[in-house]
Amino acid sequence: MTEMAMLAAVRPAADDEWVRCAGCGETIYAPRFERALKVCGACGRHARITAPERIAQLMDRGSVTPVAAPPTVPDPLGFTDLVPYPERLRGAAAATGLDEAVVCVRGTVEGRPLVAAVMDFRFMGGSLGAGVGERVTAAAEEALRARLPLLVVTASGGARMQEGALALMQMVKTSQAIGMLDEAGIATLALLTDPTYGGVAASYATLPDVILAEPGARVGFAGPRVIEQTIRQRLPEGFQTAGFLLERGLLDGVVPRTELRSTLGRLLRCLAPDRPAAPPDPEDRDVPAEERPAVLRDPGHLPVRDGITAVRLARHADRPTAREYAISMLEEFQELRGDRLGGDCPAIVGGVGRLAGRPVVLIGHDKGRGTADRVRRGFGMPSPAGYRKAVRLMRLAAKLGVPVVTLIDTPGAHPGLEAEENGQAWAIADAIRLMSGLPVPTVAVVTGEGGSGGALALGAADRVLILANGVYSVISPEGCAAILWKSQAPDAVAGAADALRLQAHDLLVHGVVDGVVGEPGEGAHTDPPRAVELVRSAIIAALDELSGRPAADLVAARRDRFRRYGTAEPINGDETGRPHDGDTRRGAGHGVA
């Protein structure tokens, strides 16, 4: 189908002046409904739209060209139900003007090129047969050949029964096609629309790097009627809807139709840069090079205060949160949610964006802002789903070859019963192992409190920085006092805070951190915007230094860094671990510019 034919297909008939919303029954003036992209202004219901309409809504006009696919066997089984299968195909083609249930094209979204496979539910319920499988696979192969992102827009009731087991095999064919793009480091995106069920849901719809859905879209393997008839159980309200799935960590976002085009454009700019990232010109940055403060590497330039005072400053409720850092530091930050296994932990915030023009994946602990938000986020204590979300985003960064930035601010991993039942220790260990071997530059910043293994899960980086009022420790002072002092008295907690040597000065002396980022005024809580600027500048400097290094060298140096902790080999002092006055050598032989 040509672009002109697609544009003609989206125009309403002259005599269809009014439409009735299938959700609330509201009568809507048809031209107004079209301008609203077929979203009801009264109830927000997103009406089904055709593949030509979807392409016209999402893609830049004048950019669309079709992607051809090899022919497939039209009736492999000689199947007949009420009518012969070839007759059903002819009827679907006549009713829709399409030759299959998917339209595959190349084009641009906000100027960013991509390949898209867009399904149309009108053609035999968007069922997955050989024709659909071949076209989706051909679109993936075109994305591989041109090294362009692939977008799949799904609308399907399941596999096509008239093609028997050959229809079933399309699940493997299309899943392999997505895997092929994964191996090549090419971004994949999915937009799930109502409905997306069966073989499509269990293959190319749910494998992409980023999965979005329209509000109200129903998605699943078995449909509600099948489930209720099989298990004789009433399903919960909203079961299998986009909002239901988002809460369970299976989607990255639910995006209204009016925002889809801009959201896709933002994602494409972050996931598919024009060229390999290079250190940007300092003159192009928000903070001129001459005004950019150096990361402190000399412990003699840092204050030494009571340990408990440092802890209180690190925990101050007004320090910037990870989400605030992400939104303020990054251009076009797009949060991505969910661990794809059944949970989305709000104590971990992560997503993609651009830092001084360089695409990055950012992951951070988030304690929340205000009482209700802090409670919702578990006061920054992640569940296993949070660490698994972090692992998913790290893998995305590795696939696309973009740096990882982590922001550490947590009392520790969540200590609850449910967290233990769901494998808290396993999730943390997996995050540490994966981050240690990432083939991309990694920078971690302790922005507040770095508590135990819950913090370290985001800390196995090439460069580890800490804010001047940050702390980093094997355990909280309260926990240490309770275990070793057998007391929770204030003097015992204060004594533990001193003994743990958890503040920035001591961490720099012992080579646990590579540098210390200064804080404005009395601390980051007194001037959050300036604190964000300082952290941003420090991360840019660290990434500039790491940029261009071979992946094998990055991994080897990172592993060597952590290999040396606790050995007799000097890190930042003599063999006994006592620091030399004025000694500023880094523990892994690294410095921050």
N, C-alpha and C positions, 0 to 999 in steps of 0.2 A: 504494500500500500504506500503510495506516495504521500509526501507531506501535505500537498493540496487536498488529496482525498481525505486525509485525517482531519484537516481543518473543516472541510465540508461536513464531515460526519458528526462534528460536535455542535452544529447549529440546530436549534430546536425548530420543529415544523411550525409554519405560520399559524395553524389553527389550534396549537397547543398553548393557549394563553395562560392557563392556570393549571397548577399541579397540586396534589394533596400529599402532605408528608405522611409516609407510612408509619412514622413513629407516633406523632401526636395528633394527626388528622388535620393540622392547620392547612388552610388553603393559601397558596403562595403564588404570586404573579411570576410566570415562567421566566421572563427576562431577568427579574431580580434574583430568582433561584439560580439561574445560570451565572450571574455575576458573583454570587456567593459560593460558586464552585459546587453547587448542589448540596449545600449544608443548610439545614433548616435553622432559621434564625430564632424560632420559638423553643425548640427542644435540643438543638445541636446535633440532630441525627445526620450522619454522613451517608447520603444515598449512594447506592452503587453507581459507578460510572464506567464507561467503556474504555477499552485500551486506547483508541484514538483520542478520547477526551483526556485521559491521564497523560498521555505524551504531550498533548497541546498545553496542559496546565503546568507540567514540570519543566519542559525543555525549551530552550531558546528558539524563537521562531526563525526559520531559515536554516537551522543547523541539522535537521533530521534527515538521515539517509537509511534505507532498509539494510538489514543484514540477512543475506541469503543463507538457506540451509539445504542440504542434500535431500532428495525425495525419499519418502518412506513408503512401506507397503500399505496400501489404503485399507485392506480388509484381510488381515493375516489369517483369521479363523473362519471366514465365511459365516459370520455371526448374524443371527436373526432373532430379535425378540418380538415385539409387535410389528416391527418393520425391519427390513434388512439394514445392516449397519451402513452400507454405502448411501442408502437413502437418508438415513439420519444425518450423515455428514453433509450431503447436498442441502438438506433443509437448514442446517445450522449456518452453512455458508451463505445461503440466500437471505436468511434473517439478519445476519450480522455484517455482511460484506467482507468477511475475513475468510481465510482458508484454514485457520486453526485457532486454538484457544489462547495463543500467545502471539504478540507482535514484537519482533526484535529489531532494534535500530541502533545506530550511532548518532550522537549529537552532543550538545553542550547544555549544562545547567549553570546559569550565571557565568558563562564563559568558560566553564571547566569541562573538558571532554570526558565522555564515558560511553560505555555500551549498556543498553537497557533491554531487558526482556520483560514485557508487560503483559500480564494475563487478562483475559476477558471472560467473565463468568457467563456471558450470554451464549458462548459457544460450548454447548453440551456441559454446562455447569463447570467450565474451566477444568475439565477432567484431564488427568495426566495419561497420555498415550504416547505412542511412538513419535507422532508428529510434534507434540509439545516437547518431549524429551530431546529430540534431535535439534529442535530450534533453540532451546535453552543451552544445550551443549555447544552448538555452533556460535551462539553469542559469547559464551565463555572462551571459546577458541579465538574468536575475533578480539576479545579483550586481551588475551595472552599475546596474540600476534602484534597488536598495536601498543601493548603495555598500558592499557587504560583500565580504570576501575570498572567493575561490573555492578549494575543495579538490577535486582529482580523485584518486580511488583507482583504479588501473588493474589489470586482469587480463585479458589478451587474447592470443589466438593469431595475430591479424592481421585483415585485411579480409575481409568476407563475400563469398565468390565468387558466391553465388547472386544477387547484385545487380549484378554486373559493374562497369562504369565508374562507375555511380552510387555504389557503395560507395567507390570511389577518391576521388570528389569530396568525401567527408566529411572527408578529411584537410585540405582547404583550408578547408571551412566551420568546422571546430573550431579550426584554427590562427588563422583570422581572429577567432574569438571570444576567444581568449587575447590576441591583439593589440589588440583593442578595450579590454580591461581594462588592458593596458599603457598605452594612450594616455590612459585616464581616471585613472591613478595608483592603481589598485586592486590589492592584493596577490593573488598566485596561488601556490598550493602544490600539489605532487604527492606522492603516496605510491605508489611502484611496488611491486607485489606479484608473486608468481610465478604464471604467467609474464606478461611484457609484451613483445609482439613486433609486428612488422609496422607496419601503418598507424597503430595507436595510439601505438607507440613513436616514430614519425616525425612525430607531430603534437602533440596536446595533452598527452601524457605528459611530454615533455621540454622544453617551452617555459616552464613556470612559473618564478617568481622563486626558489623554494626547492624542491629535489627531494630527497626522502628515499626510502629503500627499506628493506624488511624484510630481515633476514639470509637469505642464500641465494636471494633473488629472482633470477630469470634475466631479463635485459633485453637487447633488441637489435632490429635491423631484420630480418636474416635469421637463422633458427634454426640451431643447430649442424649438424643433419643436412643442411640445404640447403647450408651452407657446405662441409662435408666432401665432399658429393657433387659440388659444383661445382668446387672447386679441388684435390680429392684430397689434402688436407693434414690431418694430425692436429692438433687444436686443443689449446692448453695447458690444464693442469689449472685448473679454476675459471673457465674462459673465460665471459664474459658474466654472471657472478654479481655480486651487489651489491658484494662486497668488491673484486673485480677492477675494477669501474667506479669505485669510490671512489678507488682508487689512481691512476686515470688522469684524475682531475679532472672526472668526469662527474656526480657526485652531491655533495650537501652533507653527507650523513650516512647511515649505516646504523643504524637504530634498532630495538631489540628491541620486539616487540609490547607487552610490558608497560610500556614507556616512551613509547609513541606518543602517548597522550592527553596526558600532561604536557608532552611536547615540543611538540605542536601548540598547546597552551594558551599556552606560553611564547612561541612564535613569533607567535601572534595578538596577544598583548599588546604585542609590539615592532613588528610590521608594520602593525597596524591600531589605533592609539590611539583612545581615546574621543572626543577633541577635538583641535584643532590645539594643538601644543606652545606653552606659554607659560612665561615665567620663573617657576620655583617660588618660593614664599615662603622667604626665607632662614632663617626659624625652623624650616622643615620639613627642612632639610638636616642631614646628619650632623655637619658642622662649623659651629658658630654663627658668624654673620657677624662678631662682634667678635673671634673667635679666628682668623679666616681671614687668613693672611698675604697682604700685598699682593704682586703681581707687581712685581719691581724694574724700574724704567725709567731709573734714573740710573746711568750707568757708574761714577760716583764711589763708589757703595755696594758695588761688586764688587771682589773681590781680583784682583790681577794676579800671576800666577805664571809660572814657566817653562812654555813651550809643551809640552814633553815631559811635564812633570808633569801638566798638564791632560789630555793624551792618555791617560796611564796611568790616571788616575782615571775618564775616560769609558769606558775599556775594561774596567774592573774586572769580573771574572767574577761577582761577587755582586750586581751591580745588578739591579733587577727586570726581568723580561722582559715583552714585550708581552702574552703570555697571562696572566701574573700581574697586570699592570695591568688587563686586561679583566675577569678574574674578580673582582678586588677592588674595582674602581671602579664596575662596572656591576651593576645589578640584572638578574638573569635573562639573563646573557650566553649566547647560542647561537652557537657557531662555525659558519661556513659555509665549505665547502671547494670547491676545484676551479675551473678556468678555463673549463670546458665545451668545451674544445678538445682535451683529451687529457692534461692534467697537473695535479698539485696540488703546489705548492711549499711545504714546511713552513717556509721562511724568512719567509714572509708569513702572519701570522695575522689573520683577519678574521671579522666576524660582526655580529650585531645585539644590542642590549640597551637598557636604560634608565638614563640618567644623571640622578639626582635626579628621577626620574619622566618625563624627556624621552627619547623614543626617539632613538637614534643608531645610525649605522653606524660601527664602529671597525675600523681597519686598522693593522697595525703590523709592523715588522721584528722578528723573534724570533731571538736568538742561541742560545737553548736553555739548559737547566739541567743541568749535569753533562756529562762527556765524550761519552758515547754520544748524548745528545740534541743536543749542539752539533754533532757530526759529521752527524747526520741532518738538521739544519736548515742545514747548510752555513755554520755560524758567522754566520748572519744575512745571507748574501749570496744574494739572490733570483735565480732563473732567470727566463726570460721567462714561464713559467707563473705565477710569483708576481705579476709585474706585471699580467698579464692577469686574474688573480683579483682583484687590487685594482681594476682597471678595472670588472670585472663588479659588484663591490660598490658602487663609486661610482655606477654607473648605477642600481642598485637604490635607493640613497639619493635620487638625483635623481627617480626615478619616484614614490617615496613622499613626497617633500618633507621628508625628515628630515636633520639635520646629519651631517656627516662629521668624525670625529676620527681623526687619524693620529699614530702614535708612531714616531719615526725613530730607529733604532739599527742601523747597518750599516757595515761597512768599505767597502762598495760593492757593485755588482751582481756576480753570479758571473762570473768571467772565463774559464770553461772553453770547450772546443771545442763541446760540445753546446749551450751557451747561445748561442754565436754562430751555429751552424747553425739554431737556432730563432728567430732574430731578436731578440736582446737589445736592440739599439739601437731597433728598431721598437717593441718593447713599452714601453720607457721613454718614448720620445717620445709614444706614444699616451696614457700615463698623465698626463704633464705637460699635454698639450693638453686632455684631458678634465677634469682637476681644475681647470685655469684657468678653465673655463667652466661649472662646476657651478652650478646655480641655487639652491643651498642653502648655509647657513653652513658654513664649513670652518675647523677649528683644527688646526694641526700642532704637535707638541711633540717637540723633539730630546731624547730621554731619555738618550742616551749619546753614541754616535759617529755623526756625519752625514757619510758619505763619498761625495763626488762625485755624479754623476747618479743613482746607485743610491739615494741618499737623497732627492735632489730630486724624484724621481718621486712621492713622498708629501708634498712640501713646498710645492706651489703653492697656499697657503691664504690665507684672509682674515687670520688671525692666526697668527703663527709665534712660538712660545715655545721656550725652551731651559732645561734644568736648569743650575744654577750650575756644575756640573762637566762639562757637555757640551761637545763640539767640533763644528765644522761647516766643511768645507773642500772645495776643488776636487779635492784629491788627498790621500792619506795622507802624513805626513812621510817615511816610508820611500820611497814612490814619488817624491816630489819630490826627495829627496836623490840617489836613483839616477839620475834624469834630468838634473838641473841641476848637482849637485855631483859627479856620476859616482862616488859613494861610498855605501856602506852603513855606514860607520863611525858609532859612537854620537854623536860630536860633530857629524857632518854631519846626522844625523837630528834631533838636538836643535836645530841651527841652522835646519833647515827648519821645524820645529814653531814656532819663534819667528817666523820670517819670514812664515809663512802667516797669522798673526793669527787663529787658528782658535778661540780660547776665547771664552767668553760675553761677557766685558768688551768685546773688540774687535768682536764681532758686533753688540753693542748700539750701540756707538759709530757703526758704519757703517750702521745701520738694517737689517741683514740679518734681525735678530729684533726683535720688538715688545716683548719683556719677558723677564725671567729669573726662573725659579722657584727659590727657595732650596732647599737640601738639608739634611737633618738631620745633626747631628754632623759627622764628617769626610767625609760623602758618603752618597748613597742606599744604598750597599752596607752601611753600618753600621746602618741602621734602615729596611729596605724598607717595612714597613707605613706608617710616617710619610711616607716619600717618596711612596707612592701617594696618601695623603691630600692632600699638597701639590699634586700634579699634578691630582688630581680637582678640588680647589677652584679652581685656575687655569683649568681647562677650563670649569667651570661659569660662572665670571665672564666669560670670553670669549664663551661662547654666550649668556649673558644680554644682553651688549652688542649682539650681532649679531641677536638674535631680533627678528622682526617687520619687518626691513628687506626691501624689495622685491627680488626675485631680480635684476632688471636692475641695481639699484644695487650689489648685492653683486658681481656679475660685473664691472661697470665699475670699481669701486674696486680690485678684485683685479688686474685687468689693468693699471690705472694704476700700482699699486704696483710691479709687476715691470717695467713699461715704463721707469721712471725709474732703475733701477739702471745705473750706469756712465755716466750723462749728466752734463753740467756743472751741471744743476739740483741745488741742495743737497739732500742726503738727511739726513745727520746730521753736518754739518760744513761747511766752505767748499767752493768750487768745485774745489779741488785734491784734495778727499777727506780732508784733514787735519781731525781733530775739533776742535771748540771745547771748551775746558774747561767742564764743567758743562752742555754743550748736550745736552738729552735729547729733542729732537724726533724723532718717528718718520719713517722713510723714506717711507711712503705716507700720512702724515697720520693714522695710526691710533694709538690707545693702548689699553692694557688696564686695565680698572678695578682 
